[in-house]
Amino acid sequence: MPPPSTAASAAAAVSSIIRPTPPPALSFHTVPLPQIRRSAGAASRLVAARAAASWASGEGDAETVFFDGGAHHGDLAANLLLGLTLLWLPLTLAAVSRAFILRYRFTSRRVTVVSGLSGADRTDFPYSSVTSVVVVPRFIGEWGDIVITLKDGTKVDLRSVPRFREVADYCRSMAAAEGSLVS
């Protein structure tokens, strides 16, 4: 049996390994933000007008965001409901992965698609490389798919986009302004 002083120090070492020290206390100060009320249509027209004005005035530094979001929540809800049948289960899993992994961003300069669990898979392309934009409505027109064809023949499929008609029209107008849209 080891001496009592060694046993006490060994027990203290083991307890410090088992019970880690608590993290330091942090304090957060929250500042209330002013509430702005605008309808979704007015906000999108305002952003589109700002993007067109900044492009026309030649401001190369200002990049405004027209749409930033993920897949439509109705797509997830409908597929979860239909997922109760075993036949629809693979499509439900695809809808769940779209809801949690995909992000779409349409700005005044480019289209960005971010995917992957960590957001590491990112695809950017400018409007100057867009040759056609095709819209496919889903679920009575509540959400839809947008298929964008690029100059090199690549087809980018954006699934379950909310406000898909507005987004597609914006993409078409930006590509037409760049002079790359094929009629």
Secondary structure, DSSP 8 states (H G I E B T S, - for coil): ---HHHHHHHHHHHHHHHS--------------------HHHHHHHHHHHHHHHHHHT-SS---EEEEE-S-HHHHHHHHHHTTSGGGHHHHHHHHHHHHH-EEEEESSEEEEEESSSS-EEEEEEGGGEEEEEEEEETTTTEEEEEEEETTS-EEEEEEEETHHHHHHHHHHHHHHHT----
